[in-house]
Structure formats: structure tokens, C-alpha cells
Amino acid sequence: MGGWLLLERWITPSLFDGLAAKDEYSFCLETKSDGYSRLKKHRNTFITKNDFEWLVQNKINAVRIPIGYWTLEDQDPFINCAEQLDNAFKWAEEFGLKVILDLHGAPGSQNGLDHSGKTGSIEWVSSQNIEQTIKTIEQLTKRYCTQKALWGIELLNEPGWDIPLELLKGFYEKGYGAVRAHCDKEVAVIICDGFRPLKWNNFMIEPEFRNVILDSHLYQVFTTKDKGLSIEGHINKAHKEWGRLLSKIDKPVIIGEWSLGLDPKAFVGMDTELENAALKSYAKAQRETFNNYAGWFFWTYKTEDMPGWNYRHCVESGLLK
């Protein structure tokens, strides 16, 4: 459920009309004078109870909800969204959906990207920011631990490449303790691989650590090599290369993000019918691989355009069934 409780301009460009803002931090600064009315309206209308109902009707059984460290308490200029997150749990329980709380935005930014809440340098690595992140996890866990819909807590989304593994490992162990202080082993503790999936083998394993799941995000649209693949190459990579990779991980794994987003060069010479057939095959290949593991989450449920990243559009147009 990207772009709802943590803004991303590319997901909802109309929300940013007339603004210079590139992220939620600058969005809040620019719109603070109107009492956050634009932000509040978005939060109350972009995702509603009807969306949860649609998901269940279309055989989805869980949602991953990206949130920031300001979710429960205002952190100037960020404003909290506790009411909307409470509603999400209420709707999830009503329709029988499970919820992953995904800490997408940490204090200081863990990757310097817009989806952390603030673009720029990575300042999360200070001891003060890490401790504040642990406090946030404790607050979230304490508030929602009794919710039947809670399936897992993701401690941190996509930490930057440059963050030392040992620092991350220490944080993950502290985060595990913060979750387990309130939640038993039925609630998963999810650690993001930071695009280093095999670096987490022999880490946080049973019996000392219970129900720890690795989150891996798999895309084929960002690297030069991937952009040069034909549609056959993309399908082969989803089946074989990703299958081999995931099979080497020593703990349960979810594919926390994937999509049908590809470079347009993959469809050169195709008409609309052929392009749709290619995308269906690519979707099928990914799910055939991912279904062998603990779960998958499409990024993202809904966008204003960017159809290859819009799960609802992909279902309603027949690309995903």
C-alpha cells in the first residue's frame, strides 16, 4: 500500500500539483500553513475500507503497509497518521486480511530516497537515530500487538548499500527484542536484505530467534543489464536466476516488493496485444517462483498512472489473475 501513509510523488503526482516538494518532508513544509488539509484528505480517500474489500474479493490475504517514524507521534514537520493506521487494522480484521507494518521511513533516512520520507544524505546511522527507531518499533508493537490482523513487523525498509552489515545486524537484534517484548513468536519479525540477500545466512536463526523472515525486493528495471534484456530474458531470469538465489537463503523469505515495471525496450516491435501477452507471461513466471516461498507483495496496490506498478489495474486489465 505504497503512497498512502508515506508519500511518494510518482505514485500520486496530482497530490503534488503546484508544489516543488519531492518527498513527504518537503510536502509537509510547503503545505503546513493550510493545516495539512491536503495531506489529511489524501490519507482519508486514497485507501478506504472499499479497497480492503476489493483485495479480499480478488484473493489477496495480506497487505504490507509502509509507514514512517512519525506514524504515532508528530515529528515536525511530519504529522501522525495513527487514525488511518487504526482504521487499516479494523478493516483488515473485518475482511480477514493480515497486516505487515513496514517501517519505511526512519529518522535521518536509512537510504536518502524519497520513500524514506526525506531525500538527501543517509543520517540514520547515528546512535541517536537508531535508538529513536527502536523506540518507534516499541511504540508500534505495543499499540498493535493485540490486533488479530498483525502478521509481522518489518524493522526497516531498504537500508542503504553503504550501511555496514555489522551495524545493521546489531540494529536488527535490538529490533527483534523490541518486538518480542510485546509480541510472541506468532508475530513475524521481518528483516530487509538491503539488496544483499545472501549476507543474512547464519544470522538470527532458531532456536534463539523465532519466526524471523527475510524480505527480498526483486525488480528487473533499474540496472543497465536488466534494461537490456528481452522479454524472454526477463522471464528466464524470474524463473531460473531468482529461483536459484532464493533457494540459497537459510530462513523463510518473502518477496516484499515486485512489479510488472520493465524498460520499454523489452517491447520494441510489439503491438498492444503482444505487449499484454508478454506482461502476462512475465507475471506468471514471477509468481511461479515466488509461490515457493513464504509470501509475496506486489509494489504497489494503486498508482495514478504507471500501470505496470498498479496491482489493481493489472488485475482489472487481465494482466494478473
HUHUPE-V957377 format. One record per residue. N is the residue number from 1. RES is the residue in one letter. PSI is psi in whole degrees, 0 to 359 (NA if undefined). NEAR is the number of other C-alpha atoms within 10 Angstrom. Layout:
n: {N:N}
res: {RES:RES}
psi: {PSI:PSI}
near: {NEAR:NEAR}
//
This chain:
n: {1:2:3:4:5:6:7:8:9:10:11:12:13:14:15:16:17:18:19:20:21:22:23:24:25:26:27:28:29:30:31:32:33:34:35:36:37:38:39:40:41:42:43:44:45:46:47:48:49:50:51:52:53:54:55:56:57:58:59:60:61:62:63:64:65:66:67:68:69:70:71:72:73:74:75:76:77:78:79:80:81:82:83:84:85:86:87:88:89:90:91:92:93:94:95:96:97:98:99:100:101:102:103:104:105:106:107:108:109:110:111:112:113:114:115:116:117:118:119:120:121:122:123:124:125:126:127:128:129:130:131:132:133:134:135:136:137:138:139:140:141:142:143:144:145:146:147:148:149:150:151:152:153:154:155:156:157:158:159:160:161:162:163:164:165:166:167:168:169:170:171:172:173:174:175:176:177:178:179:180:181:182:183:184:185:186:187:188:189:190:191:192:193:194:195:196:197:198:199:200:201:202:203:204:205:206:207:208:209:210:211:212:213:214:215:216:217:218:219:220:221:222:223:224:225:226:227:228:229:230:231:232:233:234:235:236:237:238:239:240:241:242:243:244:245:246:247:248:249:250:251:252:253:254:255:256:257:258:259:260:261:262:263:264:265:266:267:268:269:270:271:272:273:274:275:276:277:278:279:280:281:282:283:284:285:286:287:288:289:290:291:292:293:294:295:296:297:298:299:300:301:302:303:304:305:306:307:308:309:310:311:312:313:314:315:316:317:318:319:320:321}
res: {M:G:G:W:L:L:L:E:R:W:I:T:P:S:L:F:D:G:L:A:A:K:D:E:Y:S:F:C:L:E:T:K:S:D:G:Y:S:R:L:K:K:H:R:N:T:F:I:T:K:N:D:F:E:W:L:V:Q:N:K:I:N:A:V:R:I:P:I:G:Y:W:T:L:E:D:Q:D:P:F:I:N:C:A:E:Q:L:D:N:A:F:K:W:A:E:E:F:G:L:K:V:I:L:D:L:H:G:A:P:G:S:Q:N:G:L:D:H:S:G:K:T:G:S:I:E:W:V:S:S:Q:N:I:E:Q:T:I:K:T:I:E:Q:L:T:K:R:Y:C:T:Q:K:A:L:W:G:I:E:L:L:N:E:P:G:W:D:I:P:L:E:L:L:K:G:F:Y:E:K:G:Y:G:A:V:R:A:H:C:D:K:E:V:A:V:I:I:C:D:G:F:R:P:L:K:W:N:N:F:M:I:E:P:E:F:R:N:V:I:L:D:S:H:L:Y:Q:V:F:T:T:K:D:K:G:L:S:I:E:G:H:I:N:K:A:H:K:E:W:G:R:L:L:S:K:I:D:K:P:V:I:I:G:E:W:S:L:G:L:D:P:K:A:F:V:G:M:D:T:E:L:E:N:A:A:L:K:S:Y:A:K:A:Q:R:E:T:F:N:N:Y:A:G:W:F:F:W:T:Y:K:T:E:D:M:P:G:W:N:Y:R:H:C:V:E:S:G:L:L:K}
psi: {55:152:4:289:1:115:145:122:322:338:319:69:329:330:333:6:130:2:151:348:138:351:177:326:306:330:313:320:318:331:3:326:341:17:24:25:323:317:316:319:316:312:328:352:333:317:128:180:323:328:320:319:317:317:315:319:336:28:25:138:0:152:145:119:109:132:167:171:350:9:317:339:136:137:92:128:3:147:142:160:36:321:314:322:322:317:320:317:322:315:320:316:320:321:2:27:150:158:133:124:118:108:94:332:114:156:131:349:123:355:356:12:162:327:3:357:333:123:159:218:160:107:5:336:355:151:325:315:323:317:323:325:316:319:319:315:318:316:316:316:316:321:323:4:333:359:125:333:344:119:325:160:120:118:329:129:130:62:146:154:327:354:124:140:320:324:316:318:318:320:316:321:320:319:321:314:323:321:312:344:338:335:137:185:353:335:122:143:121:128:133:137:350:33:28:66:328:1:355:5:146:22:134:57:162:155:353:322:126:137:52:129:138:135:123:133:122:114:160:44:355:333:157:320:314:323:339:359:146:171:326:321:320:316:317:319:318:320:306:302:313:323:315:317:307:328:342:353:135:11:166:143:138:147:94:344:132:168:183:15:122:159:136:337:337:343:15:132:359:141:179:320:316:321:317:321:321:317:322:318:321:318:316:318:316:313:328:325:311:333:349:358:193:345:167:153:119:137:110:179:318:138:163:327:222:64:330:350:7:100:315:317:318:324:312:336:356:4:329:131:NA}
near: {20:21:24:23:26:25:28:22:18:17:19:19:13:11:18:19:10:7:12:10:16:19:21:27:20:18:24:20:14:15:16:17:9:10:10:16:12:15:22:15:11:16:20:15:10:15:18:14:15:9:15:23:17:13:18:15:11:13:9:15:16:21:23:24:20:23:28:28:25:21:23:18:14:13:13:12:16:21:20:20:22:16:12:18:19:14:14:21:19:17:19:24:17:13:18:17:23:19:22:21:23:22:24:25:29:27:24:23:25:28:27:19:19:20:25:30:29:23:19:11:12:19:15:23:18:12:9:11:17:22:17:17:24:22:15:24:25:19:19:21:23:15:13:17:21:11:16:16:24:23:19:25:27:28:26:27:25:21:23:16:12:10:15:11:14:9:11:19:15:11:19:22:15:17:27:26:17:21:26:20:13:17:21:12:13:12:22:22:25:27:27:26:20:21:15:12:18:13:12:18:13:11:14:19:15:11:7:6:15:17:19:23:22:24:25:22:22:15:17:20:18:11:9:9:9:17:16:15:19:15:20:13:14:24:20:17:19:24:19:12:13:15:18:13:11:21:13:11:16:15:20:16:25:22:20:22:16:21:23:24:17:21:16:10:12:19:17:10:9:12:9:10:8:12:17:16:14:20:21:17:17:26:20:18:18:23:16:13:17:22:12:14:14:14:16:23:20:20:22:19:21:24:23:14:13:13:16:17:22:21:23:20:19:21:12:11:12:12:21:18:12}
//
